[in-house]
């Protein structure tokens, strides 16, 4: 997801499952979720 000054980035493993969710704002990365074990569907909006 991309917004004016920040973005939400989802990192996937080799099987295509989400493993980490990050918020990126002005070059700084904040970890929102890590080691996700369940199937994850990206959010359409906040």
Biotite code that builds the C-alpha atoms (Angstrom):
import biotite.structure as struc

atoms = struc.array([
    struc.Atom([0.000, 0.000, 0.000], chain_id="A", res_id=1, res_name="UNK", atom_name="CA", element="C"),
    struc.Atom([1.278, 3.442, -0.854], chain_id="A", res_id=2, res_name="UNK", atom_name="CA", element="C"),
    struc.Atom([0.166, 6.685, 0.740], chain_id="A", res_id=3, res_name="UNK", atom_name="CA", element="C"),
    struc.Atom([1.430, 10.238, 0.259], chain_id="A", res_id=4, res_name="UNK", atom_name="CA", element="C"),
    struc.Atom([4.340, 10.064, 2.714], chain_id="A", res_id=5, res_name="UNK", atom_name="CA", element="C"),
    struc.Atom([4.416, 6.453, 3.900], chain_id="A", res_id=6, res_name="UNK", atom_name="CA", element="C"),
    struc.Atom([3.764, 2.899, 2.800], chain_id="A", res_id=7, res_name="UNK", atom_name="CA", element="C"),
    struc.Atom([2.860, -0.493, 4.212], chain_id="A", res_id=8, res_name="UNK", atom_name="CA", element="C"),
    struc.Atom([5.157, -3.260, 2.959], chain_id="A", res_id=9, res_name="UNK", atom_name="CA", element="C"),
    struc.Atom([4.467, -6.987, 3.204], chain_id="A", res_id=10, res_name="UNK", atom_name="CA", element="C"),
    struc.Atom([7.368, -9.436, 2.896], chain_id="A", res_id=11, res_name="UNK", atom_name="CA", element="C"),
    struc.Atom([6.621, -12.975, 1.710], chain_id="A", res_id=12, res_name="UNK", atom_name="CA", element="C"),
    struc.Atom([8.424, -16.300, 2.031], chain_id="A", res_id=13, res_name="UNK", atom_name="CA", element="C"),
    struc.Atom([9.227, -18.668, -0.856], chain_id="A", res_id=14, res_name="UNK", atom_name="CA", element="C"),
    struc.Atom([5.758, -20.272, -0.566], chain_id="A", res_id=15, res_name="UNK", atom_name="CA", element="C"),
    struc.Atom([4.037, -16.897, -1.020], chain_id="A", res_id=16, res_name="UNK", atom_name="CA", element="C"),
    struc.Atom([2.868, -16.573, 2.594], chain_id="A", res_id=17, res_name="UNK", atom_name="CA", element="C"),
    struc.Atom([3.200, -13.223, 4.371], chain_id="A", res_id=18, res_name="UNK", atom_name="CA", element="C"),
    struc.Atom([5.973, -13.363, 6.971], chain_id="A", res_id=19, res_name="UNK", atom_name="CA", element="C"),
    struc.Atom([6.482, -9.723, 7.951], chain_id="A", res_id=20, res_name="UNK", atom_name="CA", element="C"),
    struc.Atom([4.572, -6.440, 7.698], chain_id="A", res_id=21, res_name="UNK", atom_name="CA", element="C"),
    struc.Atom([6.410, -3.129, 7.859], chain_id="A", res_id=22, res_name="UNK", atom_name="CA", element="C"),
    struc.Atom([5.443, 0.538, 7.845], chain_id="A", res_id=23, res_name="UNK", atom_name="CA", element="C"),
    struc.Atom([7.878, 2.786, 5.982], chain_id="A", res_id=24, res_name="UNK", atom_name="CA", element="C"),
    struc.Atom([7.752, 6.538, 6.630], chain_id="A", res_id=25, res_name="UNK", atom_name="CA", element="C"),
    struc.Atom([10.389, 9.010, 5.430], chain_id="A", res_id=26, res_name="UNK", atom_name="CA", element="C"),
    struc.Atom([12.963, 6.230, 5.132], chain_id="A", res_id=27, res_name="UNK", atom_name="CA", element="C"),
    struc.Atom([12.340, 4.778, 8.595], chain_id="A", res_id=28, res_name="UNK", atom_name="CA", element="C"),
    struc.Atom([11.017, 1.215, 8.879], chain_id="A", res_id=29, res_name="UNK", atom_name="CA", element="C"),
    struc.Atom([8.736, 0.146, 11.730], chain_id="A", res_id=30, res_name="UNK", atom_name="CA", element="C"),
    struc.Atom([7.984, -3.529, 12.199], chain_id="A", res_id=31, res_name="UNK", atom_name="CA", element="C"),
    struc.Atom([4.228, -4.082, 12.556], chain_id="A", res_id=32, res_name="UNK", atom_name="CA", element="C"),
    struc.Atom([4.108, -7.898, 12.521], chain_id="A", res_id=33, res_name="UNK", atom_name="CA", element="C"),
    struc.Atom([6.725, -10.639, 12.293], chain_id="A", res_id=34, res_name="UNK", atom_name="CA", element="C"),
    struc.Atom([6.711, -14.453, 12.073], chain_id="A", res_id=35, res_name="UNK", atom_name="CA", element="C"),
    struc.Atom([3.164, -14.588, 10.731], chain_id="A", res_id=36, res_name="UNK", atom_name="CA", element="C"),
    struc.Atom([2.059, -18.221, 10.674], chain_id="A", res_id=37, res_name="UNK", atom_name="CA", element="C"),
    struc.Atom([-1.475, -17.939, 9.303], chain_id="A", res_id=38, res_name="UNK", atom_name="CA", element="C"),
    struc.Atom([-2.500, -17.157, 5.721], chain_id="A", res_id=39, res_name="UNK", atom_name="CA", element="C"),
    struc.Atom([-2.720, -13.384, 5.423], chain_id="A", res_id=40, res_name="UNK", atom_name="CA", element="C"),
    struc.Atom([-4.858, -11.373, 3.010], chain_id="A", res_id=41, res_name="UNK", atom_name="CA", element="C"),
    struc.Atom([-3.650, -7.777, 2.427], chain_id="A", res_id=42, res_name="UNK", atom_name="CA", element="C"),
    struc.Atom([-5.932, -5.056, 3.762], chain_id="A", res_id=43, res_name="UNK", atom_name="CA", element="C"),
    struc.Atom([-7.831, -3.002, 1.198], chain_id="A", res_id=44, res_name="UNK", atom_name="CA", element="C"),
    struc.Atom([-7.876, 0.112, 3.416], chain_id="A", res_id=45, res_name="UNK", atom_name="CA", element="C"),
    struc.Atom([-7.127, 1.264, 6.956], chain_id="A", res_id=46, res_name="UNK", atom_name="CA", element="C"),
])
